[in-house]
Amino acid sequence: MKWISTILVFFLLMTNQLAYSQNSVIDSLKRELVRSRGKDRFNILFDLFRKNLETNYDSALYYSTLAVSQARQNGDSLSIVKAHNANGWVRMRLGISLCIPDFEYALEIAKRNNYKEQVKFLLNNLAISHNDFANYDKALDYHFQSLQFRQEEGNPLDISIAMNNIGLVYSNLQDYENALSYFIQCKDLKEQNGIDHDLDRAYINIALAYFNLGNYDEALNNVSKVLSICESACKDEVLVEAHYALAKISMKKKAINKAREELNTTIQIARRIGSRMYESQALHLRAVLQLEENDPSEALEFLNKSQAVLEGTNLRDQILNNYLLYVSIYNNMDDYQSASEYQQKYIELNKEIFSGDLIRNISRIQTEHEERENIKTIAAKDQVLALQQEVITRQKEQYAFIITITFLTLGLAFVMYRANQSQRKINQELALAKATIQSQNKMLSEANLQLEHEVEERTRELVVSNESLVKVNDEMDNFIYKTSHDIRGPLASLKGICNVAMMDVKDEAALDYLSKLDTSAAKLNAILSRLLIINQINHSILSPEYINFESQIEEILELERKKEMPSKIKISYQVQPDLKFRSDKEMAKIILENLIDNAIKFHNDSARVDPFVRVEIGTEGEWVSVKVIDNGIGIEKDSKNKIFQLFVRASERSDSGGIGLYLSKLATLKLGGSIDVTTSSEGYTVFKVLFPPDLIPIIAQRKEDELKREKHKQKVLKVS
C-alpha cells in the first residue's frame, strides 16, 4: 500500500504541472474570444468548454451556456446539437437534472437531421444521466438502444463504451454479477483491439464490482492496474475514482487511517473538478468511519456536509444512502424521532426509485434485448448454411472457370499485341498534348502575374480610401465638437434672457411662453453636452487606475439629488467586497451616470408602486459585472434592440434626445466590455455591463493590432 501512495503523490505533482500548461492554453483562447465572431466564436467557446471540463465543471458550464447561445444565433443545427450536448454533459457531472432536457432536445434535432455520430453520443449521455438520477429502467433502455446502434456500426471502442455503461446500471441495481460480466466484456474488447481509451476506468469498475462481491484482493489488484495504465498522465476524473475505490477497499481491510487519507484526497480532487457525486460519496464514507469509531456527533457533521453537497442535484441514489445512514446515526444518539423521520424519507424515496414499474420495465427491456440477440444468433446460423451451399456452387463454377480461362488467355495474348500497337499511337498523341499544355501553362502564369498586379493596385486603393474615411470621421467629430461648443454660448445667453424676462414680465401667457422657451433651451443644452461627451469618448486617452465604485455612485447620486430626484424613489447599491477593478475612471463614471439617470428618469410614478433603483456590482466568471435594476415603466420588446442607437428614444419621457444609452454603450466598448438589457422574471428592467477586470491588457492588444495594421499599410504603399 505504501508504494501505491507514493505513485499517487507523484501523479498529483504531474497533474499540477499539466494544469499550469492547461491554464496558458485557456488564457490564449480567452484572448481570441474577444475578437471572434460567428462560427469562429462558437468554435473557441466549445474549445474553452472542453479545456475547462478537465479542471473545473463550473467554468465549463459557463462556456457551454455561451456556446448554446452562439449556436442558436448562428442558426447552425449541428452546432446547436453539439452545444446542448456539451451543456447537458457538464450539468450531468454537476448532478443537475436539467441535463436531461438538454440531451433530449439535442437528440430530437440530431435524429431529424440524420447526425448519426451525435445520435450515438446522445443516446449514451441520456442513459448515463438517467442512471445518475436513479431512473434505472430508462437508463437501461437507452443503453441497449445505444449498444444496438454501435454494434451495427461495428466500432470496437464504441461497443466497449456501451457495455461499460450497461454494467454501471446493473451495479446501481446491486446486480453485481451482471455488472461484472459487462465490465469484463468491455475490458476484453479494449485489450483485444489495442484500445487505451478509458481502459483505466474499465479496471476501476471491475475493481468496484469485485469489491461489492466481497473479493477485496481482486479489487485492489485492478486499482493497481489502473495506476500502471495511465502512469503520470492520470486525469483528475480517473484519480478521483481510483482514490475512492482505494478508500472503500481500505475500510473493508480495516486500514482506517489509510481509508481516511484516501477519502480526504477524493474530496480534494472532487472539489477541484466540481464533482458533487464523488464529494458527497466520500463525505458519506467519512461519516461511516466516525460512526464505526463511536463518534456519532462527528459522523452527523460529515453526513450533513454530504447532504449539503447534494442540494440542487437529483442524485437520488446517494440521497437514499444518506437517509439510511441518518437513521443509524440518530438511533445511536437515541434520537428516535429524527431516526423515524429519516426512516420514512428512506422508505418513500426507495419506493419512488425501486417501484414496481421499474422492475417490470427492466424485465421488459432485458427480454427485448435477449430476443434481439437470439434473432442475431439464428441469422448467423442461417448465414453459415448459406455459405456452405455457396462453397459447393463455387466449386462447380471453378471447373468451368478453368476451362474458360484457358481460352481467355489465348485471346488476351492477341488483345495485348493489338493494345501495344494502339499504345504507341496514343503515346504520340500524348506528347503532342503535353506540348499544348505547357504552352497553356505559360499563358496562365502570365495571367496570374497580371492578376497579382491588379490585386496590389486594388489593395493600395483600399488603403487610400480607408485613410480618407478616417480623415472624414475626424473632421465630422471636430465639426460636432466646434458646432456644439459654439451653439452653447448663444444658448446660454438665450437662457439668461429668458430668466431675466420671467422676473420682469407679469403677463401670464408671456410667462408661459418664456418658461417653455427656457425648458427647451435647457434640453438643447443637455443634448449639446452629451454630443460633446461623444467627442470626448472617441478621442480620450484611456488611463487605467483602480476604481472605487462606492465613491463614484455617491457622486452620481449627489448630482441626481441636485436635479430634484423624486422623493418617493428608493435607491440602493451593493458592491462586492475586495473587488479589484482597474479601468478608466471617467469612462466608468459616464456609463454608471447614464444608466442610473435613465432608471430614475423612467421610474413608475403610479401611486400603487414603490419605485426603486438597485445597483449590483460584482464578478461574473472572468468579468466584472455591473447591473442597474429598476421597476420602472419598462422597455417594449421591439425597442430593446434599438435603444443603444444614437437619437433613439424608447419613451416620450426622454429629454436627452436618445443619447444617454448610446453614450453608455460607446464608453463600454471603449473599455473592452459589453452591455445589454433584459427583463427579469419579476418584470424588472435589468441593464447589465460586463467589464474586463484589467484595462491594461486590452490597451496593449489594441496597440498591437494598430501596429499590425500600420505595418500592412506601409507594406502596401511601399509595394505601390
N, C-alpha and C positions, 0 to 999 in steps of 0.2 A: 504493500500500500504506500510505502514511503516514496518508491520510485515513481509511482503514478502521480503523487502530489508534486514531485519535482518537475515532472514533464508538464503538468498543468500550469505551474508558475511560469515556466519558460514560454508556454503558448500564450499566456496572458501578456507577457512582455512584448512578444512579437506582434500580438493583436494591437497593442497601443501604438507601436511603430507604424503599422498599416493604417490605423485610424488617422495618424498625423498626415500621412500621404493622401488619404481619402479627403480630408478637410481641404487640402490645397486644390484638389480637383473640383470640389463643391464650390469653393470661392471663385474659381475661374468660370464655372458655369453661371454663377450669380451675376458676374460682371457682363457676360454675354447676354443674359436675360434682359438687362436694362435696355439694350439696343435692339432686341429682336422683335419681330412681328410675325403674325400669321402662323404658317406651318413650322417655321424655324422656332418660333416661341414655344409652340406645343412640344416640339422635339426636345428643347432644352428643359422645359418643365418636367417632361417624362424622364429625362436623364437625371434631374435633381431628385425626383421621386425614388428612382432605383438606387442612387447613391446613398440617400438618407435612409432607405429601407434597411441597409446593412448596419446602421448605427443608431437611428432614432426614429421610432414609429410616428411620433407627433409631428416632426418636421416632414416626414414622408407624406402624412395625411394632408398637411398644408399644401404641398406642391401637387399632390394628386387632385385635390379640390380645384386648384387653379387650372390644372390640365383639363378637367371636365369642362370648366367654363370656357377655356380657349378652344377646345374641340367643338363645342356647340357653336361658338362664334364663327369658327372656320366652316362649319357645316359638313365636315368630312365624317361619314358614318363609321369608317374603320377606326379613326381617331377617337370617336365617341365611345366605341366598344372598348378600346384599349384603356381609355381614361376611367370609365366606370369600373372596369375590371381591376385597375390599379387602386381606385378609391375603395372598392369592396375588399380587396386583399388586405390593405393596411387596417381598415376598420375591423376586419376579422381578427387580425393579430392583436388588436387592442381590445377585443371582446365586445365589440359594438354590433348589435343585431341589425343595424341599418345596412350592413354589408349585403344582406340577402336581397333587398330591393335593387341594390346596385348591380349584383350579378344577374338577377332575373331580367332587368331592363336591358343589360348588355347582351344577354343570351337571345332575347327576342330579336334584337337588331341583327345579331350575328347570323341567326338562322334565316332571317328574311333576306339577307344579302349573301348567303352561302359562304360565310367566312369559316371554313371547316376547322382551321387551326384554332381560331378563337372559340368556336363551339366546344372543342375538346377541352380547352383550358377552363372555360366557364362551367361546364358540367362538373369538372373536378373541384373547382372552387366552391360551387354551391353545395356539393356533397360534404366538403371539409367544414364549411360554415354550419351546416345543419348538424354535423357531428359535434362541433364545439358547443352548440347551444342545445345539445341533448335531444334533437329531433332525429333519432336514430333510424326510423323507418324511411324518412325522406333521404337521409344521408346514404343509406344502403341502396335505395332506388337509383339515385343519381350516380353513385359509384359503379353500379352494374351497367348503367347506360354508357358511362364513360369507358368502362372496360371493353364492352362490345364494340364501341366506336374505334378504340385503339387497336383491338385485335384485327378489325377489318383493315386498318392501315398497315399493321404488321411491324410497327416500330418497337423493338425490344425495350427501349428506355421508357416510352410512354406506357407500355403494358405493365412494366415493373412499378411505375408510379401508382397506377390504378390498384394493383394488387396490394401494395403497401397501405394505401388509404382504406381499402376494404378491411384489412387486418386491424386498423385503428378503430373502426366502428365495432367490430367484434370484441375488441379489447374493452371498449367502453360498456358493451353489453355483458362484460365479465365472461364471455365465451372464449377463454384464453387458448383452448386447443385449436379452434378455428383461426383465431388471430395469429398464433404461432405458425400455422400452416401457410397462411398467406404471406407472412413476413419472410419465411424461408424461401418460398417461391420467388418473391421479389428479389431477395439477395442472390439466389442461384442464377436468376435470369441476368442480373447485372454482371456477375462474375463470368458467366459463360460468354457474354458478348463484350467483355472488356470495358464495361461502363463504370466510371468512377462517380458520376453524378449521384449525390445523396446516398452513396453506399454506406457512409458513416451513419446516416440516420437509420438505415435498414438494420445495422447491427445494434443500434440503441433500442429500436423497437423489439428486436429479438431478445435483447437483454431484459427489457421490462416484462415481456411475456414469460420468459423463464422465471423472473422474479415472482410474478403473480402465481406461477405454478409451483413455487417453493424450491426451485433449483437455483440457489443463490450462487453457487460456484460457476455455473454456465453463464449466469447473468453478468458476473464480474469479468469473466473471460471475454465476453462480447463487448463490454465497455472498453476494455483494454485494446481490442482490435480497432475500435473507433479512433482512439488516440494515435494508433500506429498508421492509420489510413490517412488522416488529414495532416498529421505532423504539425509543422509550425503555421500552417495555413487554415487552422480551425476557425470557422466563423463563430461569432457570438451565439447565433441561433443553435449551432451544434454544441458549443461548450455548455450552454445553459442546460441542455437536455442531458449531457454527459454528467455534469456535476449533480443534477437532480437524481439521476439513476444511481450514482455512487453513494449519495446520501441515503437513499432507501435501502440499498444493499448493506451499508454500514449499520443502519438501525437494526436490521434483521440479524446481523452478526454481533450485535451488542457493542459495537465500537462507537459509543455515544459521542465522545469528543470529535472523532473523525466525521460522524454524521452532522454534528453541529457546524463544523468547519465547512463542509460541502454545502450545507443549506445556506450559510451566510454568503458563500461565493455565488450560489444560484441566485439569491436575492439581489446581489450587486449587479450581476450581468443582466438579469431580467429588468431591473430598473433602468439600466443603461440603454437597452434596446426597446424599452416600453412594453415588455410582455407581461400583461396583467395576469395571464393564466399561470405562468410559472412562478411569478412573485407570490400570488395567492397560495399556490400549492406548497411552496417552500415555507411560507409563514404558517400554513396549516400543520406541516410536519414539525415545525419548531414548537407549536402548541402541544402536539402529541408527546414530544420529548419531555416538555416541562410537566405534563400530566403524569407521565411514567415516573418522573422523579418526585412525585407527590407535591408539586408546586402548582395547585390549580389557579391561583391568582395570576401568576406569570403566564400560565397556559392561556387563561382567558384574555390577557393583554395581547398575546401573539395572534389568537384567533380573531379578536376584534380588528386587528390590523389586516388580517387576511380578508375578512368580510368587507372592510373599508375599500380595499383594492378592487373588489368586485362590484362596487357601487357604479351604476351606469352601464354595466355589462349584462349580458344574458347568458353567462357561463353557468347554466343551471346545474350541471353535474357537480361542479366544485361547490356551489352554494348548498347542494344537498349534502355533501360530505361535511361541510361546516356545521350545518344544522345538527347532524348526528353527533359531532364532537361537542357542540354546545350542551347537548343532553348529558353526555358523560361528565363534562366539567361541572355543570350545575348540580348533578347528583352527588359528585364528590364533595361539593361545597355545601351539601344539604339544602340547597335552594331548589326544592322540588317543584315549586310553582313555575319558575323560569324553565326548569328542565321539561316540565309538562308542555309549556308553550312551544318550545322548540321541537319537542316530540311531535306535536300536532302539525307544525310547519313542515317537518320532515315527511310526515305521512302524506300531507296534501301535495307537496312537490313531487314526492315519489310516485304518487298515483298519476299526477299530471304527465310525468316523463314516461313511466313504465305502465301505460294504460293498456287495456285490453285491445284497443285499436292498434297500438304499437306492435303487440305480439302478432296479431292477425296480419298486419301489413308486412312485417318482416318475414313471416311464414310464406305469404303470397309472393313476395319478391324473390325469396330463395328458391321457391318452386319454379317460378318463371325462368330464373337463371339456369336451374338444373335442366329444365326442358330444352332451353336453347342449346346447352352443352350436349344433351342426348341427341338432338337433331344433327348437331355438327358431327358427332361420332358416327351416326348412321350414314350421313352423307359421305364421310371419309371411307367407310367400308364399301359403299356402292362405287365410290371412285376407284378403289383398289380392284374390284371385279371388272370394272370397265377398262382399266389399264391392262389387266391380263388379257382380255379379249382383244384389245388393241395391239398387244405384242404379237399374238398369233396372226392377226391380219397383216401386221407389218412384215412378218417373216415371209408370208406368201408374196407380198409385194416386193420384197428384196430380191427374190429369184427372178421375177420379171424385170426388176430394175437392172440386174447384172447383164441380162441379155440386151436390154435396151441400151445400156451404157456402152457396150461394145460397138454397136452401130453408131452411136453418137460420137464416139472417139474418132472414128474414121471420118465422119462428117466434120468434126471440129478441126481436124488437121487441114481439110480442104478450106474451111472457112478462115482459118488463121493465115493461110497462104494468101487468100484474097484480101484479108484485112491488112496484111503487110503492104500490099500494093497500094491500098487506099490510104494507109498511114503516111506513106511517102508524099502522096499528093496533098494530104492535109497539112503536113509539116511545111510544105512550100507556101501554102496559103497562110499559115500562122506566122511565118517570117514576114510576109507582106503586111499582115495585120499589126505585127509588132512595130514595124516602121511607122505605120499610120498613128498608132497610139503614142509613140514617142514624140511625134510631131504635135499631136494634140496636147500632150502634157506640157510641152514647151509653151504653147499658146496659153494654156491655163495658168502657168507660173507667171507669165507676163500680166495676165488679167488680175491675179492675186496681188501683185505689186501695185498695180493701179488702184485696186480696191483699198489696200492699206493706206496709200497716199490720201485717198478721199476720206477715209475714216479719221486720219490725223487732222485733216482740214476741218471736218465737222466738229471734232473734239475741241480744236482751238476756238472755233466759233462759239461753242457752248460755254467755254471759259470766259470769253469776252462778254457774252450775253449775261452770264451769272454776275460778273463784276458790275455790269450796268444795272442789273436788278438791285444789287446791294447798294449801289450809289443812289438809286431812286428811292429805296426804302429809307436810307439815311436822310435824304432830302425831305421825304414825307414826314419822318419823325421830327426833323428840325422845324418844318413848316408848322406842324401841330403845336410844338412847344412854343414857337415865337407867336403864333396866332393866339393861342390860349393866354400867353403872358401879356400880349398887347391888349387883348379884349378886357382883361381883368381890371386894368386901370380905369377906362371909361365906365365899366360896370360898377366899380366901387364908388365912382363919382355919382352915378345914377342912383345907387342905393342910398348914398348920403343925402342927395337932394330929396329923395322920397321921405327919408326920416325927418328932415327939416320941414318939408311941406306938411307932413302929417301933424307936426306940432303947431303950425300956423293956421292951417285951413280948418274951418269949422263946419263946412258943408258935408253932410253925411255921405252923399253919393260920391263926392270927390275923395273923401277919406277912404271909402270902399275901393275906389279905383287905385288910389295910391298904395293901399295895403296889398292889393293883388299884384300891382307892379313890383312892390318890394319883395313879395314872396317869390315871384317869377325870377327876379334878379338873383335872389339867394339860391334858387335851384340851379340857375345857369352858372352861378359862381361855383357851386358844388360840382357840377359836371365838368367845368373847366379845370378844377383842382384835380379831379380824377384823371382827366386826359393828361395832365402834367405828370401824374403818377405813372401812367403807361410809359411815357418817355423816360421817367426815372428808372423803371424796372428794366426797360430794354437796354439802357446804357450804363446801368450801375455796375460797379466792380465789386464782386462778392467778397465779403470779409468774414471768414469763419471765426466764430467765438462761441463759447459755451453760453447757453441762453437759459435764463431763469423765467419759466413760464408764469409763475405766480405774480411776479412784479409786472410783467407785460400785461397780464389780464387785468390787474388792478388799475394800471394806467388807462387801459381801454374803457373800463367801467367808469372811471372818473370822468372821462370825456363824454360818455353816454349820459351820465347824470347831469352834466352841464347843458346837454341838449334837451333837458326836461324829459327824461325817460319816464314812461308810465309807472305810477307808484304801485299799481296792482301786480306788476310782473315780478316774479321771483327768479333771481339769477344765482347760480351756484357753479362751482368748478371743483374738479378733483384732479390732482397731478400725482402721478406715480412717484413714490419716494425714491430718492437717489437716482432719478432719471438723468442720464448723460446724453446731451443733445448739443452738437456743435454745428452751427449753421450761420446764415447771415441774419443779424438781429432785425434789421429794417424790413427785409422781405417777410420774415416770420410775423412781424407785427402787422404788416399790410394784410396778410392772409387772415389772421385772427380778428383784426378790427372789422374787416368787411363781413366775415361770417357771423360774428356776434351782433353787429349792427343790423345785418339782414334778418337775423332771428328776432331781434327786438322790434324792428320795423313792421314785420308781418305777424305780430302776435295776435292771438284770438281775443278780441275785445268784448266777447259775449259775457253777459253778467253771470251765466251759469258755469263758466270755465275759469279756473285759476291758472292763468298763463305762467309758463316757466321757460327758462333757458338754462340748459345744463351743458357744461364743457367738461369732457373727459379726455385726459392726456395720459398715454402710457405706451407700452410696446406691443407690437403685433408681429410675431415672427422676428424677422431681421429689421423691421421698420419701426419708426416712431409714429404712433397713431394719435391724431387729434380729431375728436368728434365734437360737433356742436349739435345738440339735440333740443328740439322745441316742440310744443304742442300748438303751434300757430295755425294759420289758415291753410297750410299745406300747399303742395305743388301738383298741378294736374299732370297726369301721366304723359300726355303729349308734349308737355313743356320741359320734362326732365332732361331731354337730350339737347335742348336749345339754350337753357338758362345761363350756360357758361360762355355764350357767344356775346360779342360786343353789340350793345344797344338793343338787347333782347330783354323785355320785361314780362315776367310771369303774372304780374298783378298791377292794377291801376294805382296801388298804394306807392309804387316805386317812384322816388323823387330824384334818383341818381342817373336816370336815362338808361338803365340797363348796363351799367359799367362795373358795379361793385363785385359781382361774382366773376366777371371777366378778369378783373384785377387779381382776384384770389387764384384763379387758375393760372394766369400768366406768371405770378410770383411763385406758385407751386412748381410749375415746370422749370422755372429758373433755378430752383433749388433741387431739381432732380427727383421730384416727387410726383404724386398723382392725387386727383380729387374727384369725388363722385357724390351723388345724393341718392338716398334710398328712403323707403318708408318702413318703419319698424312694425312689428306685429301689433303694437298698441295703437298704430296710426300716427306716431310721431314722425316728424321730418328729421332725418339724420344726414348731416354733411360730414363726410369723413375725408381727412387728408393723411396720406402716408408719406413721411419724410425718410430719406436715408439718415441714419444716426450721425453720420460724419460727412460734412460737405467737402472736405479736403480731397478725398479720392475722386469725387465727381468732377471737381475743378481740374484735377490732374488729367483725368481721362479726356475732358473737353479740350484741354490744351494739346494733348497728344493727337486727338482727331483733327484739330485745326492745323497742326503742323503737317500731318499727312496730306491734308487737302492742299496746303500751300506748296508742298514738295511736288505733288502731282501737277498742280497748275504751272509751276516753274518748268517742270519737265516738258509739259505740252508746249508752252511758249518757247522753250529752248529748241525743241524739235522743229517748230514752225519757223 
